[in-house]
């Protein structure tokens, strides 16, 4: 078996939306087999990371080469239905707005097109001292790719 077959899934970027399929594992659930509320944040973070990776924004490289990171400034979650052990879920991510130093994402976690949770997440670009900094043009271009807009 080749390493390419074993590489982690990054999901798919179609138009202005990224989708990442996930499975609910035992470790994600409480004693009743229902996904623990904080796990939805993990699912959303994985999807955001993979969406940005597909647009050329590798977190490690961004930190090493430019000294930049993303910090969650605000997160709102609307839990709509419970996800359960062994459910196949898809996390959909799209750019809602983009500002000088921040951008906002709309994320939807679904099971068979049924909404499970909706998230709105504002990320801020920060330097190594934790201060907000303007998004460099290269990051703005990558985010425009994810937004489905020409760079």
C-alpha positions in Angstrom: 0.0 0.0 0.0 1.4 3.4 -0.9 1.6 6.4 1.5 -0.7 8.3 -0.8 -3.5 5.9 0.1 -2.8 6.5 3.8 -2.8 10.3 3.7 -5.3 12.0 5.9 -8.5 13.3 4.3 -8.7 17.0 3.7 -12.3 17.1 2.5 -13.3 18.9 -0.7 -13.5 22.6 -1.7 -16.4 23.2 -4.1 -17.2 26.7 -5.1 -17.3 28.8 -1.9 -17.8 25.8 0.5 -15.5 23.2 2.0 -16.9 19.9 3.2 -15.2 17.4 5.5 -16.8 14.0 6.3 -16.3 12.7 9.8 -17.4 9.7 11.8 -18.6 9.8 15.4 -16.4 7.6 17.5 -16.9 6.2 21.0 -14.4 8.7 22.4 -16.6 11.5 21.2 -19.7 10.5 23.2 -21.0 10.4 26.7 -22.3 7.3 28.5 -25.6 7.6 26.5 -23.8 7.5 23.1 -24.5 11.1 22.4 -21.8 13.5 21.2 -20.5 15.6 24.0 -21.1 19.3 23.4 -17.5 20.3 23.4 -16.6 17.8 20.7 -18.5 19.9 18.1 -15.7 22.5 18.6 -13.1 19.8 17.7 -15.1 18.9 14.6 -15.3 22.5 13.5 -11.6 23.1 14.1 -10.6 20.1 12.0 -12.8 21.3 9.2 -11.5 24.9 9.4 -7.9 23.6 9.4 -8.4 21.4 6.4 -10.4 24.1 4.5 -7.5 26.5 5.0 -4.9 23.9 4.1 -6.7 23.3 0.7 -6.4 27.0 0.1 -2.6 27.0 0.8 -2.7 28.1 4.4 -0.8 25.5 6.4 -0.8 26.6 10.0 2.7 25.3 10.8 4.3 26.9 7.7 2.4 30.2 8.5 3.8 30.3 12.0 7.3 29.3 11.0 7.7 31.5 7.9 5.6 34.5 8.9 5.2 34.3 12.7 1.4 34.4 12.3 -1.3 32.4 13.9 -5.1 32.4 14.1 -7.0 32.9 17.4 -10.7 32.3 17.9 -12.1 35.7 18.9 -15.7 34.6 19.0 -17.7 31.4 18.6 -21.4 30.9 18.6 -22.9 27.4 18.5 -26.5 26.5 18.0 -27.1 22.9 18.8 -30.1 21.6 16.9 -30.1 17.8 17.1 -27.9 15.3 18.9 -25.2 13.4 16.9 -24.8 9.8 18.1 -22.2 7.0 18.1 -21.3 5.8 14.6 -23.1 8.7 12.8 -21.5 9.8 9.6 -21.4 13.6 9.7 -20.2 16.3 7.3 -18.9 19.7 8.4 -19.5 22.4 5.9 -17.4 25.6 6.1 -17.6 28.9 4.2 -16.2 32.4 4.6 -18.9 34.7 5.7 -16.9 38.0 6.0 -13.3 39.1 5.8 -11.9 42.2 7.5 -8.5 43.7 7.8 -7.2 41.4 10.6 -10.0 38.9 10.9 -12.5 36.8 9.1 -15.7 35.0 10.0 -16.7 31.5 9.0 -20.1 29.9 9.0 -20.0 26.2 9.8 -22.7 23.6 9.6 -22.5 20.1 11.0 -25.0 17.8 9.3 -26.1 14.2 9.2 -27.7 13.2 5.9 -28.5 16.9 5.2 -30.1 17.2 8.6 -28.6 20.1 10.6 -27.0 19.0 13.8 -25.1 22.2 14.8 -24.5 25.6 13.3 -21.4 27.6 14.3 -20.3 31.1 13.5 -16.6 31.6 14.3 -14.5 34.8 14.0 -10.8 34.2 13.7 -8.2 36.9 14.2 -4.7 36.9 12.7 -2.1 37.5 15.5 1.6 37.8 15.7 3.9 35.8 18.1 3.2 38.3 20.9 -0.5 37.7 20.5 -1.3 41.1 19.0 -3.8 41.4 16.2 -2.2 42.1 12.8 -3.6 42.8 9.3 -4.0 39.8 7.1 -1.0 39.8 4.7 -2.0 39.9 1.0 -1.0 36.2 0.6 -3.5 35.2 3.3 -6.2 37.5 1.8 -5.6 35.7 -1.6 -5.9 32.3 0.0 -9.1 33.3 1.8 -10.6 34.6 -1.4 -10.0 31.2 -2.9 -12.0 29.7 -0.2 -14.7 32.3 -0.6 -14.9 31.4 -4.3 -13.8 34.9 -5.3 -11.1 35.7 -7.8 -7.8 36.7 -6.1 
